[in-house]
Amino acid sequence: MSNPGTSNSATIENRAQLVEVLERGSKPRSEWKIGTEHEKFGFVLPGQDDGRTPLSAPPYEPKGIGALLRKLEGPDWAPIHDGEALIGLAGQNSQKGRSISLEPAGQFELSGAPVVSLQETQSEMQEHFDLIRGPAAELGLGFLPFGFQPLWARDEMPWMPKSRYAIMRSYMPKVGKLGLDMMTRTCTVQVNLDFGDEADMARKMRVSLALQPLATALFANSPFVEGKANGFLSNRARIWTDTDNQRSGQPSLFFAEDFSFEKYVDWALDVPMYFVARDGKNIDASGCSFRRWLEGSAQPALEGLTPTIGDFEDHLTTVFPDVRLKQFLEMRGADAGRPEMMVAQSALWVGLFYDAATLEAAEKLVLEQPWEVYQQLRADVPAKGMQADFPGGLKALAKRVVALAEQGLRARVRNEAQFLDPLHLIADGGPNQAEYWLALYEGAWGGNVKPLFREASI
């Protein structure tokens, strides 16, 4: 199996075809599922006798991430290649619907299968950790689910042999100061959720995009940079403020009453591309918008290439708003963290989205404030977390939102409300993950971040 390339080779004849790509995601409520994706940093376990630096980021080879993929490959995990390089695994048999992929510096990601309940989400996550723990230990590796690499500098991070990342690595410094940090030193957890139709999609987009900064504050888990506290609770979220603002953030048009599939397509058409896949290879198209290519005025590298539906589907994976629309909605505002917190992230959005009355109430809550308030909140929460300014207080908002999510989960009658318990504690004034680790760093750890690798690893 090869990663570059697309299976939908139909030529784009009109914009309606692109709108239809998104419309295909509409599903009846009975078919709505939960898909959770989570990333984690690999690190070299202390006590290795082969000269590797303890806690360093493992390379692809030797005894690194590529070797771990080979150990996992088998009847349940089929290889995914980029050229000759093994860069992921596709679940088969008992693992069908799941996949394992690599972020640019080897951050190890599980893309979970679409499941019905949060109990299944929790079990899937634990099964994944159990799957990789033994083979990783044989290679002298551990894994840390954390929002930002807490110890190593950017130039100390490895790069994986994935061709699209080579293109992005060259392009990122042209459009922001922190894009390479985003690629190599961040990890996130996201939940992917379904919508019924265009109106349902638009309502969920408004609610989730407005509340994404609150999620960032609740799940903040990246207060360390290169071994020191740097004044941010979610340094991962700070990185996104100066990565590539043409393709990220909270576009105002997403919040408008007339937001639609067509509006999203128009926005995506004007976002610069990274690459176009042909014959198993990625062609560098960085800086050229998809619209220009459709209009026949693309850069020379694309001369003679006809845009296809599959090209557009590939392009949709390279836009990074805080909530991304594909044939489902991706919540992208949370740091990776403790397993119970990563499940809580899924629980929050399932509770808000999958009960009609709760979603309506959540939208009314969101509309109490103008859009600009949420945009300012996004700017403030990386440093201030739950102390960020918000009319009436951010903790008060958190209590209302988590209470609504609990209402929505109870309406599902699946005994899922307990997954919100960590969020109730934070909304009631308890520390978020970043504050918890900072207290240890400033106290028992004596300003040393290295114990984090023991205490927070899976």
C-alpha positions as CSV (number, residue, x, y, z in Angstrom):
1,M,0.0,0.0,0.0
2,S,1.3,3.4,-0.9
3,N,0.5,6.7,0.9
4,P,0.9,9.3,-1.8
5,G,-1.8,9.3,-4.4
6,T,-5.5,9.3,-4.6
7,S,-8.2,6.8,-5.5
8,N,-10.7,9.3,-6.9
9,S,-9.4,10.3,-10.3
10,A,-12.5,12.0,-11.6
11,T,-11.7,15.3,-13.3
12,I,-13.2,18.4,-11.6
13,E,-15.8,19.9,-14.0
14,N,-17.5,22.3,-11.6
15,R,-17.6,23.6,-8.0
16,A,-20.7,21.5,-7.3
17,Q,-18.6,18.4,-7.4
18,L,-16.4,19.8,-4.6
19,V,-19.5,20.7,-2.5
20,E,-20.7,17.2,-3.0
21,V,-17.5,15.8,-1.5
22,L,-18.5,17.4,1.8
23,E,-22.2,16.7,1.4
24,R,-21.5,13.0,1.3
25,G,-20.7,13.2,5.0
26,S,-24.3,13.8,5.9
27,K,-25.7,10.8,7.9
28,P,-28.9,9.9,9.7
29,R,-28.5,10.2,13.5
30,S,-28.6,6.4,13.8
31,E,-25.3,6.2,12.0
32,W,-23.4,8.8,13.9
33,K,-20.1,7.5,15.4
34,I,-17.1,8.7,17.4
35,G,-13.6,8.7,16.1
36,T,-10.7,9.6,18.3
37,E,-7.1,10.3,17.2
38,H,-4.3,10.8,19.6
39,E,-0.5,11.5,19.3
40,K,2.4,10.9,21.6
41,F,6.2,11.5,21.7
42,G,8.6,8.6,21.6
43,F,11.6,8.8,23.9
44,V,14.7,6.7,24.7
45,L,14.2,4.9,28.0
46,P,17.0,5.5,30.6
47,G,19.5,2.7,31.1
48,Q,20.2,1.7,27.4
49,D,23.7,0.5,26.8
50,D,24.0,1.5,23.2
51,G,25.1,5.1,23.6
52,R,21.7,6.6,23.0
53,T,20.9,9.7,25.1
54,P,18.3,9.0,27.7
55,L,14.9,10.7,27.0
56,S,16.0,11.8,23.5
57,A,13.6,11.6,20.6
58,P,14.2,8.4,18.7
59,P,15.1,8.6,15.0
60,Y,13.4,6.6,12.3
61,E,16.3,4.2,12.3
62,P,18.1,2.4,14.0
63,K,16.1,1.2,17.0
64,G,13.6,3.9,16.3
65,I,10.1,4.5,15.0
66,G,10.6,2.6,11.8
67,A,11.8,-0.4,13.7
68,L,8.7,-0.2,16.0
69,L,6.4,-0.2,12.9
70,R,8.1,-3.3,11.6
71,K,7.6,-5.1,15.0
72,L,3.9,-4.3,14.9
73,E,3.4,-5.3,11.2
74,G,1.5,-8.5,10.8
75,P,-1.9,-10.0,10.1
76,D,-3.7,-7.2,12.0
77,W,-1.6,-4.4,10.7
78,A,-0.8,-4.0,7.0
79,P,2.1,-1.8,5.9
80,I,1.7,1.7,4.4
81,H,4.6,2.9,2.4
82,D,5.8,6.2,1.0
83,G,8.2,5.0,-1.7
84,E,10.3,2.4,0.0
85,A,9.8,3.8,3.5
86,L,7.3,2.2,6.0
87,I,5.4,5.2,7.3
88,G,2.3,3.7,8.8
89,L,0.0,0.7,9.4
90,A,-3.6,0.0,8.3
91,G,-5.7,-2.0,10.7
92,Q,-7.0,-5.4,9.4
93,N,-9.2,-8.1,11.0
94,S,-9.6,-7.2,14.7
95,Q,-8.0,-3.8,14.1
96,K,-10.1,-2.9,11.0
97,G,-10.9,0.8,10.8
98,R,-7.9,1.9,12.8
99,S,-4.6,3.1,11.5
100,I,-1.2,4.1,12.9
101,S,0.7,7.0,11.3
102,L,3.7,9.1,11.9
103,E,3.8,12.9,12.4
104,P,6.9,14.7,11.1
105,A,9.3,14.0,14.0
106,G,8.0,10.5,14.7
107,Q,5.1,11.4,16.9
108,F,3.1,8.2,17.0
109,E,-0.6,8.5,16.1
110,L,-3.5,6.2,16.4
111,S,-6.5,7.1,14.3
112,G,-9.3,5.2,15.9
113,A,-12.1,3.3,14.2
114,P,-15.6,4.9,14.2
115,V,-17.2,3.6,17.4
116,V,-20.6,3.9,19.0
117,S,-19.8,4.6,22.6
118,L,-17.2,6.3,24.8
119,Q,-16.6,3.0,26.5
120,E,-15.4,1.7,23.2
121,T,-13.2,4.8,22.8
122,Q,-11.6,4.2,26.2
123,S,-11.0,0.5,25.4
124,E,-9.5,1.2,22.0
125,M,-7.1,3.7,23.5
126,Q,-6.0,1.2,26.2
127,E,-5.6,-1.6,23.6
128,H,-3.4,0.6,21.6
129,F,-1.2,1.5,24.5
130,D,-1.0,-2.2,25.4
131,L,-0.1,-3.1,21.8
132,I,2.9,-0.8,21.6
133,R,4.2,-0.9,25.1
134,G,6.0,-4.3,24.9
135,P,7.6,-3.9,21.4
136,A,8.6,-0.3,22.2
137,A,10.3,-1.5,25.4
138,E,12.2,-4.1,23.4
139,L,13.7,-1.2,21.5
140,G,14.4,0.8,24.6
141,L,11.5,3.3,23.9
142,G,8.8,4.8,25.9
143,F,5.9,7.2,24.9
144,L,4.8,10.4,26.4
145,P,1.3,11.9,25.5
146,F,2.0,15.6,26.0
147,G,1.1,18.8,24.1
148,F,4.6,20.0,23.4
149,Q,8.0,18.3,23.5
150,P,9.1,19.3,27.0
151,L,12.9,18.8,26.7
152,W,14.5,18.9,23.2
153,A,15.1,21.8,20.9
154,R,13.7,21.9,17.4
155,D,17.0,21.1,15.7
156,E,17.3,18.0,18.0
157,M,14.2,16.5,16.7
158,P,14.4,13.8,13.9
159,W,12.5,13.9,10.6
160,M,10.5,11.0,9.3
161,P,10.9,9.8,5.6
162,K,7.5,11.0,4.5
163,S,7.6,13.0,1.3
164,R,4.8,15.5,2.1
165,Y,6.7,16.5,5.2
166,A,9.8,17.4,3.1
167,I,7.6,19.8,1.1
168,M,6.0,21.3,4.3
169,R,9.4,21.6,5.9
170,S,10.6,23.9,3.1
171,Y,7.4,25.9,2.9
172,M,6.6,26.5,6.6
173,P,9.2,29.1,7.3
174,K,7.8,31.3,4.5
175,V,4.4,31.7,6.2
176,G,5.1,31.8,9.9
177,K,7.8,31.6,12.5
178,L,6.6,28.5,14.4
179,G,5.5,26.1,11.7
180,L,8.5,23.8,12.1
181,D,7.8,23.6,15.9
182,M,4.2,22.7,15.1
183,M,5.4,19.9,12.9
184,T,8.1,18.4,15.1
185,R,7.3,19.4,18.7
186,T,3.5,19.2,19.2
187,C,1.0,16.5,19.9
188,T,-2.8,16.7,20.0
189,V,-5.9,14.6,20.6
190,Q,-8.9,15.1,18.5
191,V,-12.4,13.7,18.2
192,N,-14.1,13.3,14.8
193,L,-17.9,13.6,14.8
194,D,-20.7,13.2,12.3
195,F,-23.5,15.6,11.2
196,G,-26.9,15.0,9.8
197,D,-27.1,17.6,7.0
198,E,-25.8,21.0,6.1
199,A,-27.7,22.9,8.8
200,D,-26.6,20.5,11.5
201,M,-23.0,20.8,10.3
202,A,-23.2,24.6,10.4
203,R,-24.6,24.7,13.9
204,K,-22.0,22.2,15.1
205,M,-19.3,24.3,13.5
206,R,-20.4,27.5,15.2
207,V,-20.7,25.9,18.6
208,S,-17.4,24.0,18.4
209,L,-15.3,26.8,16.8
210,A,-16.5,29.2,19.5
211,L,-15.8,26.8,22.3
212,Q,-12.5,25.5,21.0
213,P,-10.5,28.0,23.1
214,L,-12.3,26.8,26.2
215,A,-11.3,23.3,25.3
216,T,-7.7,24.5,24.9
217,A,-7.8,25.9,28.4
218,L,-9.4,22.7,29.9
219,F,-7.0,20.4,28.2
220,A,-3.8,22.6,28.4
221,N,-0.9,20.3,28.9
222,S,2.3,21.9,27.5
223,P,3.9,24.3,29.9
224,F,7.6,23.3,29.3
225,V,10.0,24.2,26.5
226,E,13.5,22.8,26.4
227,G,13.4,21.8,30.0
228,K,12.0,25.0,31.4
229,A,8.6,26.5,32.1
230,N,8.1,29.2,29.5
231,G,5.0,31.1,30.8
232,F,2.5,29.2,28.7
233,L,0.0,26.5,29.8
234,S,-0.6,25.4,26.3
235,N,2.5,26.1,24.3
236,R,1.1,23.9,21.6
237,A,-1.8,26.4,21.2
238,R,0.7,29.3,21.1
239,I,2.6,27.6,18.3
240,W,-0.6,27.6,16.2
241,T,-0.9,31.4,16.4
242,D,2.1,31.8,14.2
243,T,2.2,28.7,12.0
244,D,0.3,29.5,8.9
245,N,-2.6,31.8,9.5
246,Q,-4.0,31.5,5.9
247,R,-5.0,27.9,6.7
248,S,-5.6,27.9,10.5
249,G,-7.4,29.5,13.4
250,Q,-11.1,30.6,13.6
251,P,-12.1,32.0,10.2
252,S,-15.0,34.5,10.8
253,L,-17.0,33.2,7.9
254,F,-17.4,29.8,9.7
255,F,-19.5,31.5,12.4
256,A,-21.8,33.3,10.0
257,E,-25.5,32.3,9.8
258,D,-25.1,31.5,6.1
259,F,-22.1,29.2,6.6
260,S,-22.4,26.2,4.3
261,F,-20.6,23.4,2.5
262,E,-20.2,25.9,-0.4
263,K,-18.7,28.5,1.8
264,Y,-16.1,26.1,3.2
265,V,-15.2,25.0,-0.3
266,D,-14.7,28.6,-1.4
267,W,-12.4,29.2,1.7
268,A,-10.4,26.0,1.0
269,L,-10.0,26.8,-2.7
270,D,-8.0,30.0,-1.7
271,V,-5.8,28.2,0.8
272,P,-2.3,27.5,-0.7
273,M,-1.6,23.9,-1.5
274,Y,1.3,21.9,-0.3
275,F,1.5,19.1,-2.9
276,V,-0.2,17.2,-5.6
277,A,0.1,13.4,-5.7
278,R,0.8,11.6,-8.9
279,D,2.2,8.1,-9.7
280,G,3.1,7.5,-6.0
281,K,5.0,10.7,-5.7
282,N,4.2,14.2,-4.2
283,I,4.8,17.1,-6.5
284,D,5.7,20.4,-4.7
285,A,2.8,22.8,-5.3
286,S,3.4,24.9,-2.2
287,G,2.1,28.5,-2.4
288,C,-0.3,27.9,-5.2
289,S,-4.0,28.0,-4.4
290,F,-6.3,25.3,-5.6
291,R,-8.4,27.9,-7.2
292,R,-5.5,29.1,-9.4
293,W,-4.9,25.6,-10.5
294,L,-8.5,25.1,-11.5
295,E,-8.3,28.4,-13.4
296,G,-5.3,27.2,-15.3
297,S,-2.8,29.7,-13.8
298,A,-0.9,27.4,-11.5
299,Q,2.9,27.3,-11.1
300,P,5.0,25.4,-13.7
301,A,5.3,22.3,-11.6
302,L,1.6,21.6,-12.2
303,E,1.6,22.3,-15.9
304,G,-0.2,19.6,-17.8
305,L,-1.8,18.2,-14.7
306,T,-5.6,18.1,-14.5
307,P,-7.2,18.7,-11.0
308,T,-9.2,15.7,-9.8
309,I,-11.7,15.2,-7.0
310,G,-9.0,13.2,-5.2
311,D,-6.6,16.1,-5.4
312,F,-9.2,18.3,-3.6
313,E,-9.8,15.6,-1.0
314,D,-6.0,15.6,-0.4
315,H,-6.0,19.4,-0.1
316,L,-8.7,19.3,2.6
317,T,-6.3,17.3,4.8
318,T,-3.8,20.2,4.6
319,V,-6.0,23.0,5.9
320,F,-5.8,23.4,9.7
321,P,-8.7,25.5,11.2
322,D,-9.4,24.8,14.8
323,V,-12.4,22.8,13.6
324,R,-11.8,21.1,10.3
325,L,-14.6,20.0,8.0
326,K,-14.2,16.9,5.9
327,Q,-17.0,14.3,5.7
328,F,-17.1,14.8,9.5
329,L,-16.0,17.5,11.9
330,E,-12.6,17.4,13.6
331,M,-12.1,19.1,17.0
332,R,-8.5,20.3,17.0
333,G,-8.1,22.5,20.1
334,A,-6.8,20.1,22.8
335,D,-3.3,19.1,23.9
336,A,-2.5,15.4,24.1
337,G,-2.5,14.3,27.7
338,R,-3.4,11.6,30.3
339,P,-5.6,8.9,28.9
340,E,-8.6,9.9,31.0
341,M,-8.3,13.4,29.8
342,M,-8.1,12.3,26.1
343,V,-11.3,10.3,26.6
344,A,-12.8,13.3,28.3
345,Q,-12.2,15.4,25.2
346,S,-14.2,13.0,23.2
347,A,-16.9,13.0,25.9
348,L,-17.2,16.8,25.9
349,W,-18.0,17.1,22.2
350,V,-20.2,13.9,22.0
351,G,-22.2,15.3,24.9
352,L,-22.7,18.7,23.2
353,F,-23.3,17.4,19.7
354,Y,-25.2,14.1,19.8
355,D,-28.4,15.2,21.6
356,A,-30.5,17.7,19.7
357,A,-31.8,19.6,22.7
358,T,-28.3,20.0,24.1
359,L,-26.9,21.2,20.9
360,E,-29.6,23.8,20.6
361,A,-28.9,25.0,24.1
362,A,-25.2,25.1,23.4
363,E,-25.7,27.3,20.4
364,K,-27.8,29.7,22.4
365,L,-25.1,29.9,25.0
366,V,-22.4,30.6,22.4
367,L,-24.5,33.3,20.7
368,E,-24.6,35.2,24.0
369,Q,-21.2,36.7,23.0
370,P,-20.0,38.2,19.7
371,W,-17.6,36.2,17.7
372,E,-14.8,38.6,18.5
373,V,-14.9,37.5,22.1
374,Y,-14.0,34.0,21.2
375,Q,-11.3,35.1,18.8
376,Q,-9.7,37.1,21.7
377,L,-10.1,34.1,24.0
378,R,-8.1,32.0,21.5
379,A,-5.3,34.5,21.8
380,D,-5.4,34.6,25.6
381,V,-5.8,31.0,26.7
382,P,-2.3,29.7,25.7
383,A,-0.8,31.8,28.5
384,K,-3.7,32.2,30.9
385,G,-5.6,29.0,30.6
386,M,-8.7,29.0,32.8
387,Q,-7.7,32.4,34.1
388,A,-8.2,34.0,30.7
389,D,-10.6,36.9,30.5
390,F,-14.2,36.1,29.5
391,P,-17.5,37.9,30.3
392,G,-18.7,36.4,33.6
393,G,-15.5,34.3,33.9
394,L,-14.1,31.4,32.0
395,K,-14.7,29.0,34.8
396,A,-18.4,30.0,34.8
397,L,-18.5,29.2,31.1
398,A,-16.8,25.9,31.7
399,K,-19.3,24.9,34.3
400,R,-22.2,25.7,32.0
401,V,-20.6,23.9,29.0
402,V,-19.6,20.8,31.0
403,A,-23.1,20.7,32.5
404,L,-24.6,20.8,29.0
405,A,-22.3,18.0,27.9
406,E,-23.3,15.9,30.8
407,Q,-27.0,16.5,29.9
408,G,-26.3,15.4,26.4
409,L,-24.5,12.2,27.5
410,R,-27.2,11.3,29.9
411,A,-29.7,11.7,27.1
412,R,-27.8,9.0,25.2
413,V,-28.5,6.5,28.0
414,R,-25.1,4.8,27.7
415,N,-23.7,5.4,31.1
416,E,-21.1,7.8,29.7
417,A,-21.4,10.9,32.0
418,Q,-18.5,9.7,34.3
419,F,-16.0,10.4,31.5
420,L,-16.6,14.1,32.2
421,D,-15.5,13.9,35.8
422,P,-12.0,15.4,35.1
423,L,-13.5,18.4,33.5
424,H,-16.0,19.0,36.4
425,L,-12.9,19.2,38.7
426,I,-11.2,21.8,36.5
427,A,-14.4,23.8,36.0
428,D,-14.8,23.8,39.8
429,G,-11.4,25.4,40.3
430,G,-9.0,22.4,40.2
431,P,-5.8,22.5,38.3
432,N,-5.6,21.6,34.6
433,Q,-2.9,19.2,33.5
434,A,-0.4,22.0,32.9
435,E,-0.9,23.5,36.3
436,Y,-0.6,20.1,37.9
437,W,2.8,19.4,36.3
438,L,4.0,22.9,37.0
439,A,3.3,22.5,40.7
440,L,5.5,19.4,40.7
441,Y,8.2,21.0,38.6
442,E,8.3,24.0,41.0
443,G,8.1,21.8,44.1
444,A,9.0,18.2,44.4
445,W,11.0,18.1,41.1
446,G,13.2,21.1,42.0
447,G,13.0,22.7,38.6
448,N,13.8,19.5,36.7
449,V,11.4,18.5,34.0
450,K,12.9,15.0,33.4
451,P,10.6,13.2,36.0
452,L,7.7,14.1,33.7
453,F,8.9,11.3,31.3
454,R,8.4,8.8,34.1
455,E,5.2,10.2,35.7
456,A,3.3,11.0,32.5
457,S,4.3,8.2,30.1
458,I,1.9,5.5,29.1
